[in-house]
């Protein structure tokens, strides 16, 4: 099994906690709680939770980002003042279940700002036209690139997901992640199978999640099928079907995971 490149090699699976703060002050408070919570391996900062994104009703262009960039820099300072844990920085767009509405150029500019801050990793939505260039830019800065794909409507066919994760690898991604919504119990089994097959055939770590209530099992046993990480909450939940860190840790302990 392959660990995430931004955690110790023997940390498998990594428990990632998303933080969805509306401002830098709240981010500081949330990151302090994470630092005091046993069992958290990585913090994911969901930048799209900032109030500035919820205050606009149109798709943002690059020239509209300066105020948001200032808030991102302030948030980064607040985060780093409260924790030394590895940080994955993410701006999830509305097309993939988040709150940010950005053109491809604005998305690339904002992720570029994240990379300049020097986190351990950045999330890059792989369906964006700028994805491959952003992966290369992250590598140039010594930042790991997690390529992601989300479908909040359905579970695409397994072969499609496997090809997509393989394409992520060929594009230079350090981690390939898919998160999809099940319509039936068999979809959950399909996602576990995708994770198992991907980790056996790709040289990079993979994460395969089935979302929602129906997909909860993948957050608990996904590592048994190759997923290098699972996502859990400290406080506010950030995704359908998400569980708390104690719940996830109890399951991992029962399974004998590190």
C-alpha positions in Angstrom: 0.0 0.0 0.0 1.3 3.5 -0.9 1.2 6.3 1.7 0.5 9.9 0.8 3.8 11.7 0.0 3.2 14.4 2.5 2.8 12.2 5.6 5.3 9.8 7.2 5.8 6.6 5.1 4.3 4.4 7.8 1.1 6.5 8.0 -1.6 4.4 6.2 -4.3 5.4 5.8 -3.9 9.1 6.6 -6.8 10.7 8.3 -7.5 14.1 6.7 -9.7 16.7 8.4 -11.3 19.4 6.2 -11.6 22.8 7.7 -14.5 25.0 6.4 -13.9 28.4 8.0 -15.7 31.6 6.8 -12.8 33.8 7.8 -9.1 33.6 9.0 -10.2 34.0 12.7 -12.4 31.0 12.5 -9.7 29.1 10.6 -7.3 29.7 13.5 -9.8 28.4 16.0 -10.5 25.3 13.9 -6.9 24.5 13.3 -6.2 24.8 17.0 -8.9 22.2 17.7 -7.3 19.9 15.2 -3.9 20.3 16.7 -5.4 19.3 20.1 -7.3 16.3 18.6 -5.6 12.9 18.6 -5.6 11.0 15.3 -5.5 13.9 12.8 -2.7 13.3 10.2 -3.5 16.1 7.7 -5.5 19.3 7.6 -7.4 20.1 4.4 -8.1 23.8 4.2 -11.3 24.3 2.2 -10.7 27.8 1.0 -14.1 27.9 -0.9 -15.8 28.1 2.6 -14.5 31.7 2.9 -17.4 34.2 3.2 -16.2 36.1 0.1 -17.2 33.2 -2.2 -20.7 33.1 -0.8 -21.1 36.8 -1.3 -21.0 36.7 -5.1 -23.6 35.5 -7.5 -21.4 35.2 -10.6 -18.4 33.4 -11.9 -15.3 35.2 -10.7 -12.6 36.4 -13.2 -8.9 36.7 -12.3 -9.1 40.5 -11.8 -11.7 40.0 -9.0 -9.4 37.8 -6.8 -7.2 40.3 -5.1 -9.3 40.6 -2.0 -9.7 36.9 -1.8 -5.9 36.4 -2.1 -5.5 38.8 0.9 -7.9 36.6 2.9 -6.0 33.5 1.8 -2.7 34.9 3.0 -4.2 35.9 6.3 -5.8 32.5 6.7 -2.5 30.8 6.0 -0.9 32.8 8.8 -3.7 31.9 11.2 -3.5 28.3 10.3 0.3 28.0 10.6 0.2 29.9 13.9 -1.9 27.1 15.4 -0.7 23.9 13.9 2.4 22.3 12.4 0.4 19.5 10.8 0.7 18.9 7.1 -1.8 21.0 5.1 -3.6 20.2 1.9 -5.1 23.4 0.4 -8.2 23.1 -1.7 -10.7 25.4 -3.5 -13.6 23.2 -4.4 -15.7 24.7 -7.2 -19.4 24.5 -7.6 -19.2 22.0 -10.5 -17.5 19.6 -8.1 -19.6 20.2 -5.0 -17.9 23.3 -3.5 -18.9 26.9 -3.1 -16.5 28.7 -5.4 -17.5 29.9 -8.9 -14.3 30.5 -10.9 -13.3 30.7 -14.5 -10.4 28.4 -15.5 -8.0 31.3 -15.4 -9.2 32.5 -12.0 -9.0 29.0 -10.7 -5.4 28.6 -11.9 -4.5 32.0 -10.4 -5.9 31.1 -7.0 -4.2 27.7 -6.9 -1.0 29.5 -7.9 -1.4 31.6 -4.8 -1.8 28.5 -2.7 1.4 27.0 -4.2 3.3 30.2 -3.4 2.4 29.8 0.3 4.3 26.5 0.4 1.8 24.0 1.8 2.6 20.3 1.8 0.0 19.7 -0.9 -2.6 21.3 -3.1 -5.8 19.8 -4.5 -6.1 20.3 -8.3 -9.5 19.6 -10.0 -8.4 17.4 -12.9 -11.3 18.3 -15.2 -10.0 21.9 -15.4 -8.1 22.8 -18.6 -5.3 24.2 -16.4 -4.8 21.0 -14.4 -1.6 19.7 -16.0 0.1 23.1 -15.9 -0.8 23.5 -12.2 0.6 20.1 -11.4 3.9 21.1 -13.0 3.9 24.4 -11.2 3.3 22.6 -7.9 6.2 20.3 -8.6 8.5 23.3 -9.4 7.7 24.7 -6.0 8.2 21.4 -4.2 4.5 21.0 -3.4 2.7 17.7 -3.8 -0.2 17.7 -6.3 -3.4 15.7 -5.5 -5.5 15.4 -8.6 -9.1 15.1 -7.8 -12.4 14.3 -9.6 -15.9 14.5 -7.9 -19.3 13.5 -9.2 -22.1 14.4 -6.8 -24.8 12.9 -9.1 -23.7 9.3 -9.9 -20.9 6.7 -10.0 -19.4 6.6 -13.4 -18.4 3.1 -14.8 -15.3 1.5 -13.1 -13.3 1.4 -16.3 -13.9 5.2 -16.8 -12.7 5.9 -13.3 -9.6 3.7 -13.7 -8.7 5.4 -17.0 -9.1 8.8 -15.3 -6.8 7.9 -12.4 -4.3 6.5 -14.8 -4.4 9.8 -16.8 -3.9 11.7 -13.5 -0.7 9.7 -13.0 0.5 10.3 -16.5 -0.1 14.0 -16.0 2.3 14.0 -13.1 -0.1 13.9 -10.1 1.4 12.7 -6.9 -2.0 11.3 -5.7 -5.1 10.4 -7.7 -8.4 10.9 -5.9 -12.0 10.1 -7.0 -15.1 10.8 -5.0 -18.5 9.8 -6.5 -22.1 9.5 -5.4 -23.6 6.0 -5.3 -27.2 5.3 -6.5 -27.2 1.7 -5.4 -25.2 -0.5 -3.0 -23.4 -2.1 -5.9 -21.9 1.4 -6.7 -20.2 1.3 -3.3 -18.7 -2.1 -4.1 -17.6 -0.7 -7.5 -15.7 2.1 -5.9 -13.9 -0.2 -3.5 -12.9 -2.3 -6.5 -11.7 0.7 -8.3 -9.5 1.7 -5.4 -8.1 -1.9 -5.1 -7.3 -2.1 -8.8 -5.9 1.4 -9.0 -3.5 0.9 -6.1 -2.3 -2.4 -7.6 -1.6 -0.9 -11.1 -0.5 2.7 -10.5 2.8 3.7 -8.9 1.2 6.6 -7.0 -1.1 6.6 -3.9 -4.9 6.6 -4.7 -8.0 7.6 -2.8 -11.4 6.3 -3.8 -14.5 7.4 -1.9 -18.2 6.7 -2.3 -20.1 9.6 -0.9 -23.3 10.0 1.0 -24.9 7.8 3.6 -24.8 4.9 1.3 -21.1 5.2 0.8 -20.0 5.6 4.4 -18.4 2.2 4.4 -15.7 3.4 2.0 -14.6 6.0 4.6 -14.0 3.2 7.1 -12.7 0.3 5.1 -11.3 2.0 2.0 -7.8 1.5 3.2 -8.3 -2.3 3.1 -8.9 -1.8 -0.7 -5.9 0.5 -1.3 -7.1 4.1 -0.4 -4.2 6.0 1.1 -6.5 8.4 3.0 -9.9 8.9 4.4 -11.6 12.2 5.4 -13.1 12.8 8.8 -14.5 15.7 10.8 -13.5 17.6 13.9 -16.6 19.6 14.5 -18.5 20.7 11.4 -19.0 18.1 8.6 -17.9 19.1 5.1 -19.2 16.3 2.9 -22.2 13.9 2.8 -21.6 10.7 4.7 -18.5 12.1 6.5 -17.8 10.7 10.0 -15.9 12.1 13.0 -12.2 11.4 13.7 -13.0 9.2 16.7 -15.4 7.1 14.7 -12.9 6.6 11.8 -10.0 5.9 14.2 -12.0 3.3 16.1 -12.7 1.5 12.8 -9.1 1.7 11.7 -7.9 0.4 15.0 -10.4 -2.5 14.8 -9.0 -3.3 11.3 -5.4 -3.1 12.5 -4.5 -0.1 10.3 -1.7 2.3 11.4 
